């Protein structure tokens, strides 16, 4: 899966570079002329990629030691949206959902209890994420660089096991914001390719009752996608 994602990503970058190179060698191709391809309309697609880094910030006065877990993993999902084009500017609204897999980690931490420090196990897993975003792009005919901002959600499962106290599991839904940028390329009139980067920011949420703890997440996501485009309404 990881190899396939990597090959897809490299292929999309080569494709974008080839198109850009063609424009650079032929200024008359219309780099600043009105866009020929019409980006207006609805689209639906699938994407795959990975959380290349998921910074975790665990805060608790009851825990000693490094609690920043490495919960990077893969993700696959669907996305859909609608674009409105005005001249070369393209604005749009898009939603996506992804199932996240292998984004889990655990470590041993020292928990302060009535009997002193106790070696305990802390584990976490990121299982789902989704975004509702607004997009703004500038069309170079079939190539559309864009930026996006919106609301993001992630499902986070955590567990702590303290031998002298007990075990507690937590299932939290984080909701905050995401920022992103990417490139869409119209391979055919109704087939769109994509490569993009997304940063999601989730501030502190309370976790557990047997200890006083807060958790924050800051995933970094790289993914590629392919979509089918429909006509404008």
N, C-alpha and C positions, 0 to 999 in steps of 0.2 A: 504493500500500500504506500509506504513512504517513498519507495523508488519511483512508483508511478506518478505520485504527486510531484516529485522533484523533476521528472522528465517533462511533465506537463508545464510546470512553471518555467523551465528553461526554454521550452518550445515557444511559449507565449512571448517571452522576452525577445527571442530571436525574431519572431514574427513582427513585433512592434519595432524592433531595430531596423529590420529590412524595409518596412514601410517608411520610417523616418529617413533612412538613408536615401530612398528613392526621391523623396521630396527635396532633400538637401542637394542632390545632384541635378535636379531639374526644377529650378525656382518657378518656371512657367506652369508647373503642375497645379498651381492654384493654392498655395499654402494659406494665403490670406483672401482667397476668393470665397464666394458663398458656398456653403457645404452642399455637395450633390446628394449625399446619402441623407435620408430623413430618419432621424432618431425617434420621432414622435410615435407613441403607441405603447401597448402593454407588452410585457415579456414574462416568461416563467422559465426557471432553470434549476440546475443542480450544481452544487459546489463541493469541493473537498480540499482539505489542507490540514494545517496543524497549528496548535498553540505553541509557538516556538519558545515562548517564555511566559511563565505565569508567576509574577512576583507576588508572594504572599507576605502579609504583615500580621503576625499574631501578637497580641498585646495582653499580658497578664502578669500581675504582681505575684501570683501564686506559682509561676512556672519559671525555672531557671534553665538556661541553655538555648541553643539555636532552634527556633520553631518555624523558620521559613522553609516551607516545603517546595520541592520541585514537582509541580503538577502539570508539566507540559505533556501534550499528547496529540492525537489525531482527531479530526472532526469531519463529518459528512452531513450534508443537509440540502435544503431547497431554498430558493429565493424567488420573489416575484415583485414586480413594480410597474410603474408607468412613467413615461417621459413626455415632457412638453418641450418642443424646440422653438426658439425665437432667434432667427438669424443663425449664428453659429453657437449661441448659448443654449444649453440643454439643462433644464431643471427636472427633477423627478422625486418620486416618493417610492421607497422600497422597504419590504420586510423580509426577514429570513429567520429560519430556525435550524439548529444543528444538534445532532447527537454527538457527544464527545466521548471518546474511548481512550483507555490507557492513561488518562490524566489523573493519576493517583500517586501518593507517596506517603511514607510514614517514617517516624524517627523516635528515638528514646529521649525523653526530657525528664528533668528533675522537678517534681511537684512538691510544694511546701504543704505539709499536713501537720496535725497535732503531734505526730511522732517524729517530725523532722522531714528531711528530704527523702522522697521515695522515687525510685526509677519507674517511670510510667511510659506508656506508649500513646503517641498522638498520631492520628492518620486522617487523611482527607482525600476527597475525590470530587472532581468537577464533571458533571454528567450531561449538562444541557446548557445551551446558550442561544439567545435570539436578539435581534435588533429591529427597530423601526427607525428608518433614517431618511433624512432629506438629502438629496444629492444636487450638486451643481457641476456641470462639465462644459468644456469648450471643444466643439467638434472640428476635427481636421478630416473632413469627409468621413471615411469609414473608421477613423481612430478617434476615440473619445476619452481623454484624460478627465478624471473627476475627483472631487473631494466630497466627503459625506460627514454628517454629524447627526446624532439621534439618541434615542433611549435604548439601553441595553439591559438584558436580564440574564442571570446565570443561576443554575441550581448547584448548590455546594453541599456535600455530605461530609460530616466530620465525626470523629470518634476519639474519645480519650479513655484509657484504661489505667486506673490507679489501683494497684494491688490491695492496699489497705482501706480503700474507700469504695471502689466499685467501678462500673463501666457506664458511660453515657454516650448516646449517639445524638447527633444534631443534623437536621435537614433544613437548610436555609435557602431562601430565594433572595438573591441580591439584585437590586434594580438601581441603575444610575445612568451613566452616559457612555457613548463611544464616539471616537473620531477615526476617520479613515481616508484613504486615497487609493486610486487604482486606475486601470486602463481597460476600457471595453473596445473590442475590435469586431466589426461586422464582417465575418468571414463570407457570408452570403447575405442576401437581402433579409432573410428571416432567421439567421443563425449568428448569435453573438458569443464571442469568447471574452473571458475576463481574467485578470490577475489583480489582486488587491491586498492591502495591508490594513488591519484594524487594531486600534488600541481601545480596550475597554477599561473603565475605571469604576471600581466598586469600593465605596468607603466602608468604614468599620460597622460591623453588625455584631450584636451580642451573641455569644455562644456559651453553651453549657450552664448548668446550675450548680454542679459540684465544685466548680472553680469559677472565679470571675475572669472572663476572657472576652476579647473582641478580635474579629478577623476582618482583614481588608484584602482585596484581590485586584491585580492589575495585569490582566492577560494581554499578550501581544500575539496577533493572529496573521498568518499568511495563507492565502488560499487562491485556487483557480476555479473557474466555473465555465459552464456552457449553457446558453439559454436559447429558447425559441421566441422570436419576436412576432407580435401580432399587429395588425393595423391600428391606426389611431381611431378613437371613438368619434 
